[in-house]
Amino acid sequence: MPKFTFAAVVLFACNALGGAAQVALSTAVDATHLQGKVLFGYQGFFRRPGQGNDHWMIKFGEIPGPSTPGDVQFDMFPAVEQYPQECLFTTNFLLPDRSKAQLFESNCTGVVDTHFRWMQENSIDGILVQRFYGQFDDPSFLQLLHQIRTAAEKYGRTFAVEYDLSPIASTDFSNVVPSLLNDYAHNIAPLISSPAYLHQDGRPVLELWGFGVDKNKLSAADCAAIFHALRSANPNPYVVLGVQWDWAFDRTQNPAYYNVYLQADVIQPWAVGPYNDPTSYEGFYQRTSIPDKALTDRLGLKYAPSITPGGSARNREGKGGPLGNRYNGSYYEAQLKHMLDLKPFFVFGAMFDEFPESSQVIATLTQSEVPPAANPGFLGIDDGMDHNYYLQLAGRIKMILLRAIGQNGKDPDEKNQDEQNQDEKAAVRFVTSQYCMSDQPGVVGGVKPQARLRDGC
């Protein structure tokens, strides 16, 4: 059967439709299955100063000026013009126009609503919302869960819970399993009745993240205890297991961990760290991603790769090193292009709102818009890019998956010509609704960085 590539879709879209189309909001996401979804990790942990869990971590009396580690926990500034004013607070950071920069609080209804509107506008299916062990009783996180449910239902997106187990240590394990089961029964189970909560094979999706990531902290036996307790909980979840990027080596090096991995429904390797530019990513893809996918296929497991637009943590670490580099979007695009070949079960985007690690895809100030003071120093996305450029770029993943497995879950090789044509037309509509096309040399992926989703081209 004839094939069509991403480049062919872009070229066809340019020739047939010429220029930008108005953004067409995507239809409601089918939350009854996980396959083919584009899901982002969602932290939701930014608060106003004094409210606790403030991952902006800024000391107002020392800004602007020399900082020590912990004063400033982020290298990139959010663009806040689309958030309601009641969700913002003013800092002492001075922008180039001498006005004071503002930051947002995650558990404000207007912030959550805006985030889900952006997902709808860019055909992002939804999120895996982080649930941090040790903060289950925090009222602000409980509030956030219900705000997410409301926004997901409003905008036709989907969500599921991801337990982040990184705070857990085997040295203090006695109450871990009862605490997890209590939270799942009393705080998570009531959310599962939402039509927006993600399911697979009739079971609610639940991710357990952190297995084998720090073997010195959490033993294989304790990982197994957590897994079996939640896997047998009611309602019985469909388990995505978040593991370290080199998980496959545990087959011989740490078989006790590997045996836990084999019991998952989906393996989602955490690939933030082993590569940091387009060249090193290509090597990682060839040496790790392709063998990982082949291995999961042989094992009868599903495979969900993680991708990231880049990262930077100079201010948080306080080491005075260089700021990160997103390579004009080509680093992210290099990862997107390989999704077609991998044919993953779903794609995990790391992350939606992770400003402390500068891996966020949501609205971010450009380099000429960030506070210009040399200390602590900030990184912006490229001048001329739309504030939501990386979220728009992430929207391509859906088109790529549409071609890789089809919206109905079939492999494209199993489709007849009419179905192939429908996929191609859908892909063209998606691309042209999101981007202003260009055939100018040097333009990443044929997309003008200055193209503005909200203003047209």
Protein Blocks (a to p, Z undefined) as FASTA:
>chain_A
ZZddfklmmmmmmmmngpaddddddddddfkbfghpacdddfklaccehkgjilkopafk
lcgcdddehjagcfbdcdfklpcfklpccdfbdcfkopacddddfklfklmmmmmmmmmm
nopabdcddddehilmgmklmmmmmmmmmmmmmnopacdddddfklpcfklmmlmmmmmm
mmmmmmmmmmmmpmkbcceehiacdddehehklmmlmcfklmmmmmmmmmmpccdddddd
dddfklmmmmmmmmmlmmmmmmpmbdcddfehjacbfklmmmmmmmmmmmmmmmmmmnop
acdddddfbdcdklmnonopacddehlolmmmmmmmmmmmnopabdcdddfklmknopaf
bdcddfklmcfbfbgoiadddehiafklmmmmmmmmmmmmmmmnopnlpafklpcfklmm
mmmmmmmmmmmmmpccdfbehiahhiafklcfkloZZ
